[in-house]
Amino acid sequence: MFAIDLVDDDFDKLNIFVDALEVMSVGVSWGGFESLVLPAYKGNNLANLQERGLPASHIRMYLGLEDPTSVLADIEQALNQAYGPQ
């Protein structure tokens, strides 16, 4: 498990990033093998995140058994969709 914070708290970019992921799915783990992503901000819990010291751009990721290069490529292409190629 690891987490990333996007460069800004733009909820639209957060949604674009998460929706663009193809290898990783949105969800929580119940002991499965798949890679998962879970954004901390749900659109209505900003006060709770601030109390916990988390930015709205905080995203938790759980790595499964997929090829690590596929997961990295998936994250990269999703970032490119949200922010444009770097």
N, C-alpha and C positions, 0 to 999 in steps of 0.2 A: 504494500500500500504506500502511496505517496500522494502529495498534494501539490497543486500549482495555483498561483494567483495570476490571472490575466493582468495585462498592463494597466487596465482601467476598469472602472465599475459600470461600464456600459452594458445594461441588461440585454439589449438587442444583440450585441456582439457575443455575449455569453451564450445566448440561445442559438445563434448561428454556429458557433463553435461546437456546442453539444450536439445539435441536429446534424452537423456535417460528419460526425464520427461514424465510421462504417464498421470497423473491427470491434470497437468498444460499444457497449450498450448502456443505457441509463438503467441503474438499479442498485440494489444492495445485495451483498453476498449471503447466501444461505448454504455455503459450503460447495458452491459450484466451481467450475473450472474456467469460466469465461471472464474476460477482462471487462470491467465495469467502470462507469463514471457517474459521479453524483455531485452536481453543483450544490453548494451550501445555500445560495440565495434562491428562493422559490418565488420571488416577486412580492412577497408580503411579510417577510421575516427580517427586515433590515435591522430593527431595534434589537432583536435577539442576537443577530450576528455582531452588532456593535458591542453588546454586553460581553460577548465572548472574545472580542478582539480580532474578529475575522473580517476581511474585506468582502464586499458583495461578489467579487470576482474569484473567490476561493472555490476550487474544484478538487474533490477527492477522486483518486483513481486507484483501482484495484487491478493488479496484473494477474492474468490467468495463464493458461498454458499455450496461448498463441505464440507464434514466432515473434521475438522481441523487435526485430526489424520491421515487421508488419505493424506492430503497435506504434512504434516511433513514426513510421510513415503516415499512419492514420492521424496521429496528433498533429504532425506537420501540415498535412493537407487541410485539416480542420482549422488550424491557425491561419493558413493562407486564405481560406474562405472568409474568415472573420475579419482579418486585418490586411489582406493582400499579401502577395509574395514579398519576402524580405531579401 
